[in-house]
Amino acid sequence: MNFLQLHPNIRIRIVTSFLTRLVGMMIFPFMAIYFSARLGQALTGVLLSLTICAQILLGFYGGYLADRWGRKKVMAYGQGAQCVAFVVMTIANSPWLDSAWLTYAMMLLQSASNGMISPAADAMLIDVSTRENRPFMYSINYWASNLSIAIGSILGGLLFATHRFELLLVLTLVSLFTLYMIVVRMQESFFPQNDGAARVSFAGTRVILDVMRSYRQVLTDRLFLLFSLGGLFLFSLEFQTANYVAVRLAQEFPVQHIRLFDWFALELTGVKMFSLIQVENTILVVLLSLFITRLIQHGKEASSMYAGGLLYISGYAVILYSNSLVIIMAAALIATLGELIHVPTRQTYLAQIVRDDARSSYMAVNGLVLQGAKIMGAVGITLGAILPSYLMALLFFLLGVAGLLIVRHVVSQLEHTRFPLAHAKEAAP
């Protein structure tokens, strides 16, 4: 299996997402600094929270539409809205106009449209892939995502303050290119039955009721909800790193002086240690993703997912507690290896769980897993002010193990119910 053997829709999605995320990472992580300077720190927190809420809400509506219109149409409309947002945002940061409020309005539109696109795009990847090539597809996508984040973050730190207009101009061009690829080159992968497009509601109370009805099937799917809950518990460990771990290291990590012969010296503080963990994770993901994928592709998916999950949990639990440079670096290596093994296999099982006629709705709900993990990461800061670090490590280790056991229960149920049907369907001519 190689990249060119994947369905054209998959190749288009991976390439355009890589380019969009690459340029976007040069801009959006730094917008909090921009808005804080222009509008004040307190107001900025509220405004950025609203963009997250808009993305979540439009994600639900986008999933609802994609299961009634088809994936391509929703992606095209959402991408069109993004193009408008980026064009206006570029003008609002040009030599001719400088408007923080107009920039925010367009950022809100961009977040909402991105939320609308994501469930349709995720469902399309499932539509045009098979169970055999999904681990490879998700690994390539995961690798490309991390590579774009790594490069974009570095370049953004160098260019955002002095070349914001130029970066937004490049992002606009990438967005227009993505719109062209979706409209002209991408193929529709889902054709709703019974004229689904005609049954779509747009306004008033009716649309709310219609969307709620469309998600009733998802919210009554016990196995999917348990699988999502298990993922929430597992991924909550990783989001402690950017929250509780960062605060703990800043307070507890002893300052260390590292010398390399006579020409290099470094004072390693807790804040720098936190950055070092992030850098190590990103570099390892970029360098090892494809190697790990090839290493596990001939093994049993369930065993790989459980082993990866256990490594992931153990590594992050140690990071939650340790103040040793060597131990933290080793734990970050173990956690990253577990992440590389667990995540693609988990996404493969997720693709098997979702129902064919409501894939976008399922993916919209699945998007709440990471949002919930982020919230648990924020809660970790509060708990860390009350509990000592060894209890925090034990608490989240047990939470991660509970999540892994829940996932194991779901997979054992699937192997006796849905998987035989899925295999039969994929084997059919």
C-alpha positions as CSV (number, residue, x, y, z in Angstrom):
1,M,0.0,0.0,0.0
2,N,1.3,3.5,-0.9
3,F,-0.2,7.0,-1.0
4,L,-1.0,6.9,-4.8
5,Q,-3.1,3.7,-4.3
6,L,-5.5,5.5,-2.1
7,H,-8.8,6.9,-3.4
8,P,-8.4,10.3,-5.1
9,N,-10.7,11.9,-2.5
10,I,-8.4,10.7,0.2
11,R,-5.3,12.1,-1.5
12,I,-7.1,15.4,-2.1
13,R,-8.2,15.7,1.5
14,I,-4.8,14.9,2.9
15,V,-2.9,17.3,0.6
16,T,-5.3,20.2,1.0
17,S,-5.6,19.7,4.8
18,F,-1.8,19.7,5.0
19,L,-1.5,23.0,3.1
20,T,-4.4,24.6,5.0
21,R,-3.1,23.5,8.4
22,L,0.5,24.4,7.5
23,V,-0.4,28.1,6.8
24,G,-3.1,28.2,9.4
25,M,-0.7,27.2,12.2
26,M,1.4,30.2,11.2
27,I,-1.6,32.4,12.0
28,F,-4.3,31.1,14.3
29,P,-2.3,30.0,17.4
30,F,-0.9,33.6,17.5
31,M,-4.3,35.3,17.1
32,A,-4.8,35.2,20.9
33,I,-1.8,37.5,21.2
34,Y,-3.1,39.8,18.5
35,F,-6.6,40.1,20.0
36,S,-5.2,40.6,23.5
37,A,-3.1,43.5,22.4
38,R,-6.0,45.1,20.4
39,L,-9.1,44.2,22.4
40,G,-7.8,43.3,25.9
41,Q,-7.0,40.0,27.5
42,A,-10.3,39.4,29.3
43,L,-12.5,40.1,26.3
44,T,-10.2,37.9,24.1
45,G,-10.9,34.9,26.3
46,V,-14.6,35.3,25.8
47,L,-14.3,35.9,22.0
48,L,-12.2,32.9,21.5
49,S,-14.5,30.7,23.5
50,L,-17.4,31.9,21.2
51,T,-15.4,30.6,18.2
52,I,-15.1,27.2,19.8
53,C,-18.8,27.1,20.5
54,A,-19.6,28.2,16.9
55,Q,-17.4,25.4,15.6
56,I,-19.1,22.8,17.8
57,L,-22.7,23.9,16.9
58,L,-22.0,24.1,13.2
59,G,-20.3,20.7,13.4
60,F,-23.7,19.2,14.5
61,Y,-25.5,21.0,11.7
62,G,-22.9,20.1,9.1
63,G,-23.2,16.4,10.1
64,Y,-26.9,16.7,9.7
65,L,-26.6,18.3,6.3
66,A,-24.0,15.9,5.0
67,D,-26.2,12.9,5.7
68,R,-29.0,14.5,3.7
69,W,-27.2,16.4,0.9
70,G,-24.1,14.3,0.5
71,R,-20.5,15.1,1.6
72,K,-19.2,17.1,-1.4
73,K,-22.0,19.7,-1.4
74,V,-21.6,20.5,2.3
75,M,-17.8,20.7,2.0
76,A,-18.1,23.0,-1.0
77,Y,-20.4,25.4,0.7
78,G,-18.3,25.4,3.9
79,Q,-15.1,25.9,1.9
80,G,-16.8,28.8,0.0
81,A,-17.6,30.5,3.3
82,Q,-14.0,30.0,4.4
83,C,-12.7,31.6,1.2
84,V,-15.0,34.7,1.9
85,A,-13.7,34.8,5.5
86,F,-10.0,34.7,4.5
87,V,-10.5,37.3,1.7
88,V,-12.1,39.8,4.1
89,M,-9.6,38.9,6.9
90,T,-6.7,39.6,4.6
91,I,-8.2,43.0,3.7
92,A,-8.8,43.7,7.4
93,N,-5.1,43.3,8.0
94,S,-3.8,45.0,4.8
95,P,-1.9,48.2,4.4
96,W,-5.2,49.9,3.5
97,L,-7.3,48.7,6.5
98,D,-6.5,47.5,10.0
99,S,-9.6,46.3,11.9
100,A,-9.4,43.8,14.8
101,W,-13.2,43.5,15.0
102,L,-13.6,42.7,11.3
103,T,-10.8,40.2,11.7
104,Y,-12.6,38.6,14.6
105,A,-15.9,38.4,12.7
106,M,-14.2,36.6,9.9
107,M,-12.4,34.3,12.3
108,L,-15.8,33.4,13.8
109,L,-17.1,32.7,10.3
110,Q,-14.0,30.6,9.5
111,S,-14.5,28.5,12.8
112,A,-18.1,28.0,12.0
113,S,-17.5,26.9,8.5
114,N,-14.6,24.6,9.6
115,G,-17.0,23.0,12.0
116,M,-19.5,22.4,9.1
117,I,-16.8,20.8,6.9
118,S,-15.2,18.5,9.4
119,P,-18.0,15.8,9.9
120,A,-18.6,15.6,6.1
121,A,-14.8,15.3,5.4
122,D,-14.4,12.6,8.1
123,A,-17.4,10.7,6.8
124,M,-16.1,10.9,3.2
125,L,-12.8,9.3,4.2
126,I,-14.7,6.4,5.6
127,D,-17.0,6.2,2.5
128,V,-14.1,5.8,0.1
129,S,-11.8,3.6,2.2
130,T,-11.8,-0.1,3.1
131,R,-11.1,-1.7,6.4
132,E,-7.8,-3.0,5.0
133,N,-6.4,0.4,3.9
134,R,-7.8,2.6,6.8
135,P,-4.9,2.1,9.2
136,F,-2.5,3.3,6.4
137,M,-4.8,6.2,5.5
138,Y,-5.2,7.4,9.0
139,S,-1.5,7.0,9.7
140,I,-0.6,9.1,6.6
141,N,-3.2,11.7,7.6
142,Y,-1.9,11.8,11.2
143,W,1.7,12.1,10.0
144,A,0.9,14.9,7.6
145,S,-1.1,16.7,10.3
146,N,1.8,16.7,12.8
147,L,4.3,17.7,10.1
148,S,2.2,20.7,9.1
149,I,1.8,21.7,12.8
150,A,5.5,21.4,13.4
151,I,6.6,23.5,10.4
152,G,3.7,26.0,10.7
153,S,4.3,26.7,14.4
154,I,8.0,27.4,13.8
155,L,7.4,29.7,10.8
156,G,4.5,31.4,12.5
157,G,6.7,32.3,15.4
158,L,9.1,33.9,13.0
159,L,6.7,35.6,10.6
160,F,3.4,36.4,12.3
161,A,4.3,39.7,14.0
162,T,5.9,41.2,10.9
163,H,4.2,39.5,7.9
164,R,0.6,38.9,9.0
165,F,-0.9,40.3,5.8
166,E,1.3,38.2,3.6
167,L,0.5,35.0,5.6
168,L,-3.2,35.7,5.3
169,L,-2.8,36.3,1.6
170,V,-1.1,32.9,1.2
171,L,-3.9,31.3,3.3
172,T,-6.5,32.8,1.0
173,L,-4.8,31.4,-2.0
174,V,-4.6,27.9,-0.4
175,S,-8.3,28.2,0.5
176,L,-9.2,29.0,-3.1
177,F,-7.1,26.1,-4.3
178,T,-8.9,23.8,-1.8
179,L,-12.3,25.0,-3.1
180,Y,-11.2,24.3,-6.6
181,M,-10.1,20.7,-5.7
182,I,-13.4,20.0,-3.9
183,V,-15.7,21.4,-6.6
184,V,-13.8,20.2,-9.7
185,R,-11.7,17.2,-8.7
186,M,-13.4,15.6,-5.7
187,Q,-16.1,12.9,-6.3
188,E,-19.3,12.6,-4.3
189,S,-19.1,9.6,-2.1
190,F,-22.6,9.5,-0.6
191,F,-26.0,9.7,-2.3
192,P,-28.8,10.1,0.2
193,Q,-31.9,7.9,-0.5
194,N,-35.5,9.2,-0.5
195,D,-34.4,12.7,-1.7
196,G,-32.7,13.6,1.5
197,A,-31.9,17.1,0.3
198,A,-35.5,18.0,0.0
199,R,-36.1,17.1,3.7
200,V,-33.5,19.5,5.1
201,S,-34.8,22.2,7.4
202,F,-33.1,25.6,7.5
203,A,-34.8,28.0,10.0
204,G,-36.8,28.3,13.2
205,T,-37.9,25.7,15.7
206,R,-38.3,23.1,12.9
207,V,-34.6,22.9,12.1
208,I,-33.7,22.3,15.8
209,L,-36.2,19.5,16.1
210,D,-35.1,18.0,12.8
211,V,-31.4,18.1,13.8
212,M,-32.3,16.5,17.2
213,R,-34.2,13.7,15.4
214,S,-31.3,13.1,13.1
215,Y,-29.0,12.6,16.1
216,R,-31.4,10.3,18.0
217,Q,-29.9,7.2,16.4
218,V,-26.4,8.3,17.3
219,L,-27.3,9.1,20.9
220,T,-29.0,5.7,21.3
221,D,-26.1,3.7,19.9
222,R,-24.7,2.3,23.1
223,L,-21.5,0.9,21.7
224,F,-20.6,4.1,19.9
225,L,-21.2,6.1,23.1
226,L,-19.1,3.7,25.2
227,F,-16.3,3.8,22.6
228,S,-16.4,7.7,22.7
229,L,-16.4,7.6,26.5
230,G,-13.4,5.3,26.5
231,G,-11.6,7.7,24.1
232,L,-12.5,10.7,26.3
233,F,-10.9,9.0,29.4
234,L,-7.8,8.0,27.4
235,F,-7.1,11.3,25.6
236,S,-7.7,13.3,28.8
237,L,-4.1,12.2,29.8
238,E,-2.5,13.9,26.8
239,F,-4.4,17.2,27.4
240,Q,-3.0,17.3,31.0
241,T,0.4,18.1,29.4
242,A,-0.6,21.5,28.1
243,N,-2.4,22.3,31.3
244,Y,-1.6,20.6,34.7
245,V,1.9,19.3,33.6
246,A,2.9,22.8,32.3
247,V,1.9,24.4,35.6
248,R,3.5,21.6,37.8
249,L,6.8,21.7,36.0
250,A,7.0,25.5,36.2
251,Q,6.5,25.1,40.0
252,E,8.3,21.9,40.9
253,F,10.9,21.1,38.3
254,P,14.4,21.9,39.7
255,V,16.5,24.1,37.5
256,Q,19.2,22.1,35.8
257,H,22.4,23.3,34.0
258,I,23.3,21.2,31.0
259,R,26.8,21.6,29.5
260,L,28.2,20.0,26.3
261,F,32.0,20.4,26.6
262,D,33.0,24.0,26.7
263,W,30.9,25.4,23.8
264,F,27.3,24.8,24.8
265,A,25.5,25.5,28.1
266,L,21.7,25.5,28.8
267,E,19.7,26.4,31.9
268,L,16.8,24.0,31.8
269,T,13.7,25.4,33.7
270,G,10.3,23.8,34.2
271,V,8.9,25.9,31.3
272,K,11.7,24.9,29.0
273,M,11.2,21.2,30.1
274,F,7.5,21.5,29.1
275,S,8.5,22.9,25.7
276,L,11.0,20.0,25.3
277,I,8.3,17.5,25.8
278,Q,6.2,19.1,23.1
279,V,9.2,19.2,20.7
280,E,10.1,15.6,21.4
281,N,6.5,14.4,20.8
282,T,6.2,16.3,17.5
283,I,9.6,15.1,16.2
284,L,8.9,11.5,17.1
285,V,5.5,11.6,15.4
286,V,6.9,13.0,12.2
287,L,9.9,10.6,12.1
288,L,8.3,7.4,13.3
289,S,4.6,7.5,12.1
290,L,5.1,5.6,8.9
291,F,7.6,3.2,10.3
292,I,5.2,2.2,13.2
293,T,2.4,1.8,10.7
294,R,4.4,-0.7,8.6
295,L,5.5,-2.5,11.8
296,I,2.0,-3.2,13.1
297,Q,0.1,-3.6,9.8
298,H,0.5,-7.3,9.8
299,G,-0.5,-7.8,13.4
300,K,-3.9,-8.0,15.0
301,E,-5.5,-4.6,15.2
302,A,-7.2,-5.1,18.6
303,S,-3.9,-6.3,20.2
304,S,-2.0,-3.3,18.7
305,M,-4.7,-0.9,20.0
306,Y,-4.6,-2.2,23.5
307,A,-0.8,-2.3,23.7
308,G,-0.5,1.2,22.2
309,G,-3.1,2.4,24.7
310,L,-1.3,0.9,27.7
311,L,2.0,2.5,26.6
312,Y,0.2,5.8,26.1
313,I,-1.3,5.7,29.5
314,S,1.9,4.6,31.3
315,G,4.0,7.3,29.6
316,Y,1.7,10.2,30.4
317,A,1.1,9.0,34.0
318,V,4.9,9.2,34.6
319,I,5.0,12.7,33.1
320,L,2.3,13.7,35.5
321,Y,4.5,12.9,38.4
322,S,8.3,12.8,37.6
323,N,10.7,15.7,37.9
324,S,13.7,13.8,36.4
325,L,14.9,15.0,33.0
326,V,15.9,11.5,31.9
327,I,12.7,9.8,33.2
328,I,10.4,12.5,31.6
329,M,12.1,12.2,28.2
330,A,11.9,8.4,28.3
331,A,8.2,8.6,29.4
332,A,7.5,11.0,26.5
333,L,9.1,8.5,24.1
334,I,6.9,5.7,25.5
335,A,3.8,7.8,25.4
336,T,4.4,8.9,21.8
337,L,5.0,5.3,20.6
338,G,1.8,4.3,22.3
339,E,0.0,7.2,20.6
340,L,1.3,6.2,17.2
341,I,0.1,2.6,17.6
342,H,-3.2,3.4,19.3
343,V,-4.6,6.3,17.3
344,P,-4.7,4.9,13.8
345,T,-6.1,1.5,15.0
346,R,-8.7,3.3,17.1
347,Q,-9.8,5.4,14.1
348,T,-10.1,2.1,12.1
349,Y,-12.5,0.7,14.7
350,L,-14.4,3.9,14.8
351,A,-15.0,3.7,11.1
352,Q,-16.5,0.2,11.7
353,I,-18.8,1.4,14.5
354,V,-20.6,4.2,12.7
355,R,-23.7,3.5,10.7
356,D,-23.5,3.9,6.9
357,D,-26.6,6.1,6.6
358,A,-25.5,8.6,9.4
359,R,-21.7,8.7,9.2
360,S,-21.4,12.5,9.3
361,S,-23.7,12.7,12.3
362,Y,-21.6,10.1,14.1
363,M,-18.4,12.0,13.2
364,A,-19.9,15.3,14.5
365,V,-20.6,13.7,17.9
366,N,-17.2,12.0,17.9
367,G,-15.6,15.5,17.6
368,L,-16.8,16.1,21.1
369,V,-14.3,13.5,22.4
370,L,-11.4,15.9,21.9
371,Q,-13.4,18.9,23.1
372,G,-14.2,17.0,26.3
373,A,-10.6,15.9,26.7
374,K,-9.6,19.6,26.5
375,I,-12.1,20.4,29.2
376,M,-10.7,17.6,31.4
377,G,-7.3,19.1,30.8
378,A,-8.4,22.4,32.1
379,V,-10.1,20.7,35.1
380,G,-6.7,19.1,35.8
381,I,-5.2,22.5,36.7
382,T,-7.9,22.9,39.4
383,L,-7.4,19.4,40.8
384,G,-3.6,19.8,40.7
385,A,-4.0,22.7,43.2
386,I,-5.6,20.3,45.6
387,L,-4.0,16.9,45.0
388,P,-0.3,16.1,45.2
389,S,1.4,15.1,41.9
390,Y,1.5,11.3,42.8
391,L,-2.3,11.3,43.3
392,M,-2.8,13.1,40.1
393,A,-0.7,10.6,38.3
394,L,-2.6,7.7,39.9
395,L,-6.0,9.3,39.2
396,F,-5.4,9.8,35.5
397,F,-3.6,6.4,35.2
398,L,-6.7,4.7,36.6
399,L,-8.9,6.9,34.4
400,G,-6.9,5.9,31.3
401,V,-7.1,2.2,32.2
402,A,-10.8,2.5,32.7
403,G,-11.1,4.0,29.2
404,L,-9.0,1.2,27.7
405,L,-11.2,-1.4,29.4
406,I,-14.3,0.3,28.1
407,V,-12.8,0.3,24.5
408,R,-11.9,-3.4,24.9
409,H,-15.5,-4.2,26.0
410,V,-16.8,-2.4,22.9
411,V,-14.4,-4.2,20.5
412,S,-15.3,-7.6,21.9
413,Q,-19.0,-6.8,21.3
414,L,-18.3,-5.6,17.8
415,E,-16.4,-8.7,16.9
416,H,-19.6,-10.7,17.5
417,T,-22.0,-8.3,15.9
418,R,-21.0,-5.6,13.4
419,F,-17.6,-6.8,12.1
420,P,-18.9,-10.0,10.4
421,L,-21.5,-7.9,8.5
422,A,-18.8,-5.3,7.6
423,H,-16.5,-8.0,6.2
424,A,-19.3,-9.5,4.2
425,K,-20.2,-6.1,2.8
426,E,-16.7,-5.2,1.8
427,A,-16.2,-8.7,0.2
428,A,-19.3,-8.3,-1.9
429,P,-18.7,-7.5,-5.6
